[in-house]
Amino acid sequence: MKFCPQCGQPGGDDQKFCMKCGADISAAVMGAGPYYPPPAQTSNKTVLIIVAAIVLVMAIPVVLIVAAIAIPNLIRAKMSANQSSAVASLRTLDTTLIQYQSTYGHYPESIAQLGPPLPNGSVSEDHAGLIDGVLASRMKSGYTFTYESVPKQQPSDTDGFTIHADPIQYDRTGLTHFFSDQTGVIRMDTRKPADAESPPLE
């Protein structure tokens, strides 16, 4: 008896081809033990890929947990910074509006008139150069600023103004609404746009 050198299938002494795999066994040594192909070896690259996949699957839940904790904290911190910036901007507007009124005898018709002059231009009633271009655009640090001049109603009255500072996106860029007028008192409300009846900022 002889065995196929390819698959180890036994065959007769006068057999020329393996009945299993069709290999030529005419030259196979009679009486030789069966041949067993060596087991397939897993490459190091395959092992590394498997290990990396396992580590990635285990890391994803940890990343999601950290994100679930960190992101809300970051949003709250950003909203707090936006609200502080809005209050600072209102104080700036209060001061510059009084300065504008002292210079030109009336309050401006819009916040834009407090902004910087045009390129190669000079300071004027329409471009007083009292605030930067960002605040003059009425939007800054997650808040939008709505200004209105208030003409005097009686000859003995003085003219005035109102400014509302509201979050561009409530609960995302801020939680507090602010209000100010010619008195310089900043007022706030966390439920609705603030007005002259809202409690003053502490």
C-alpha positions as CSV (number, residue, x, y, z in Angstrom):
1,M,0.0,0.0,0.0
2,K,1.1,3.5,-0.7
3,F,-0.2,6.9,0.4
4,C,-0.9,10.1,-1.6
5,P,1.9,12.6,-0.9
6,Q,-0.7,15.5,-1.2
7,C,-3.6,14.4,1.0
8,G,-2.5,11.2,2.6
9,Q,-5.3,9.1,1.0
10,P,-4.3,5.4,0.9
11,G,-4.1,3.6,-2.4
12,G,-3.3,0.3,-4.1
13,D,0.3,-0.6,-5.0
14,D,-0.6,-0.5,-8.7
15,Q,-2.6,2.7,-8.4
16,K,-1.2,5.8,-10.3
17,F,-3.6,8.5,-9.2
18,C,-5.1,9.4,-5.9
19,M,-8.8,8.7,-5.8
20,K,-9.4,11.7,-3.5
21,C,-7.4,14.6,-4.9
22,G,-6.2,13.2,-8.2
23,A,-2.5,13.7,-7.5
24,D,0.1,11.5,-9.2
25,I,1.0,8.7,-6.7
26,S,2.9,6.4,-9.2
27,A,6.2,7.5,-7.6
28,A,5.0,7.3,-4.0
29,V,7.0,5.0,-1.8
30,M,5.0,1.8,-1.0
31,G,4.5,1.2,2.7
32,A,5.2,4.8,3.6
33,G,3.1,6.3,6.3
34,P,0.2,8.6,5.5
35,Y,0.9,12.3,4.8
36,Y,-0.9,14.9,6.8
37,P,-0.7,18.5,5.5
38,P,0.6,21.0,8.1
39,P,-2.1,23.0,10.0
40,A,-2.7,26.5,8.7
41,Q,-0.9,29.1,10.8
42,T,-2.6,32.4,11.8
43,S,-0.5,35.4,10.8
44,N,0.6,38.0,13.3
45,K,-1.3,40.6,11.3
46,T,-4.6,38.7,11.7
47,V,-4.0,38.4,15.4
48,L,-3.3,42.1,15.7
49,I,-6.5,43.0,13.8
50,I,-8.5,40.8,16.1
51,V,-7.0,42.3,19.2
52,A,-7.5,45.8,17.9
53,A,-11.1,45.1,17.1
54,I,-11.8,43.7,20.6
55,V,-10.1,46.8,22.2
56,L,-12.1,49.1,20.0
57,V,-15.4,47.4,20.9
58,M,-14.5,47.7,24.6
59,A,-13.5,51.3,24.4
60,I,-16.6,52.6,22.6
61,P,-18.9,52.4,25.7
62,V,-16.3,54.2,27.8
63,V,-16.0,57.0,25.2
64,L,-19.8,57.4,25.1
65,I,-20.1,57.6,28.9
66,V,-17.3,60.2,29.1
67,A,-19.0,62.2,26.3
68,A,-22.4,62.0,28.1
69,I,-20.9,63.5,31.2
70,A,-18.5,66.0,29.6
71,I,-20.7,67.6,26.8
72,P,-23.5,68.9,29.1
73,N,-20.9,70.4,31.4
74,L,-19.2,72.1,28.5
75,I,-22.5,73.5,27.2
76,R,-23.3,74.9,30.7
77,A,-19.9,76.4,31.0
78,K,-20.3,78.0,27.6
79,M,-23.7,79.4,28.4
80,S,-22.4,80.9,31.7
81,A,-19.6,82.6,29.7
82,N,-22.1,83.9,27.1
83,Q,-24.3,85.3,29.9
84,S,-21.3,87.1,31.5
85,S,-20.3,88.5,28.1
86,A,-23.9,89.7,27.5
87,V,-23.9,91.6,30.8
88,A,-20.5,93.2,30.0
89,S,-21.8,94.2,26.5
90,L,-24.9,95.8,28.1
91,R,-22.7,97.9,30.4
92,T,-20.6,98.9,27.4
93,L,-23.6,99.9,25.5
94,D,-25.1,101.9,28.4
95,T,-21.9,103.9,28.8
96,T,-21.3,104.5,25.1
97,L,-25.0,105.5,24.5
98,I,-24.7,108.2,27.2
99,Q,-21.4,109.3,25.6
100,Y,-23.1,109.5,22.2
101,Q,-26.0,111.4,23.6
102,S,-23.7,113.9,25.3
103,T,-21.7,114.4,22.0
104,Y,-24.5,114.6,19.5
105,G,-27.5,115.7,21.6
106,H,-29.6,112.6,21.1
107,Y,-29.4,108.9,21.2
108,P,-28.6,107.0,17.9
109,E,-31.3,105.3,15.9
110,S,-29.4,102.0,15.9
111,I,-26.5,100.3,17.6
112,A,-24.7,100.3,14.2
113,Q,-24.2,104.0,14.6
114,L,-22.0,103.4,17.6
115,G,-19.7,101.2,15.5
116,P,-16.3,102.0,13.9
117,P,-16.1,104.3,11.0
118,L,-15.8,103.0,7.4
119,P,-12.3,102.3,6.0
120,N,-10.6,105.6,5.3
121,G,-13.5,107.3,6.9
122,S,-13.7,109.4,10.0
123,V,-15.7,109.4,13.2
124,S,-19.2,110.8,12.6
125,E,-22.7,110.7,13.9
126,D,-23.4,107.6,11.8
127,H,-20.1,105.9,12.7
128,A,-19.2,107.1,16.2
129,G,-16.4,104.6,16.8
130,L,-17.5,103.9,20.3
131,I,-17.8,100.1,20.1
132,D,-16.3,97.3,18.0
133,G,-17.8,95.9,14.8
134,V,-18.9,92.7,16.5
135,L,-21.1,94.4,19.0
136,A,-22.3,96.9,16.4
137,S,-23.6,93.9,14.4
138,R,-26.1,93.3,17.3
139,M,-24.9,89.7,17.8
140,K,-22.1,88.6,20.1
141,S,-21.2,85.5,22.2
142,G,-24.5,83.7,21.7
143,Y,-26.7,86.7,22.3
144,T,-28.6,89.1,20.1
145,F,-29.0,92.8,21.2
146,T,-32.2,94.7,20.3
147,Y,-31.9,98.5,20.7
148,E,-34.6,101.1,20.5
149,S,-34.4,104.9,21.1
150,V,-37.3,106.3,23.1
151,P,-38.2,109.9,22.3
152,K,-39.4,112.1,25.1
153,Q,-43.1,112.3,25.5
154,Q,-43.3,115.7,27.3
155,P,-41.1,118.9,26.9
156,S,-39.9,118.4,30.4
157,D,-39.0,114.7,29.8
158,T,-35.7,113.5,28.5
159,D,-35.3,111.0,25.7
160,G,-34.1,107.5,26.5
161,F,-33.4,104.0,25.1
162,T,-34.1,100.3,25.8
163,I,-31.8,97.4,25.1
164,H,-32.8,93.7,25.2
165,A,-30.2,91.0,25.2
166,D,-31.6,87.5,24.5
167,P,-30.0,84.1,23.8
168,I,-29.8,83.4,20.1
169,Q,-30.8,79.8,21.0
170,Y,-32.4,79.4,24.4
171,D,-31.0,76.6,26.5
172,R,-28.0,76.3,24.0
173,T,-26.3,79.7,24.0
174,G,-27.9,81.1,27.2
175,L,-30.7,80.7,29.8
176,T,-31.1,84.3,30.9
177,H,-32.7,87.3,29.2
178,F,-31.4,90.8,30.1
179,F,-32.7,94.3,29.8
180,S,-31.3,97.8,30.3
181,D,-32.3,101.4,29.6
182,Q,-31.0,105.0,30.2
183,T,-31.1,104.4,34.0
184,G,-28.1,102.0,33.6
185,V,-29.8,99.3,35.7
186,I,-29.5,95.9,34.1
187,R,-32.5,93.6,34.7
188,M,-32.9,89.9,34.1
189,D,-35.5,87.2,33.6
190,T,-35.0,83.4,33.1
191,R,-38.5,82.6,31.8
192,K,-39.2,85.4,29.2
193,P,-37.6,88.5,27.7
194,A,-36.8,90.9,30.4
195,D,-38.2,94.4,30.6
196,A,-38.3,97.5,32.9
197,E,-40.4,95.5,35.5
198,S,-38.0,92.6,35.7
199,P,-35.8,92.2,38.8
200,P,-32.4,93.9,38.7
201,L,-29.3,91.9,38.2
202,E,-27.6,91.3,41.6
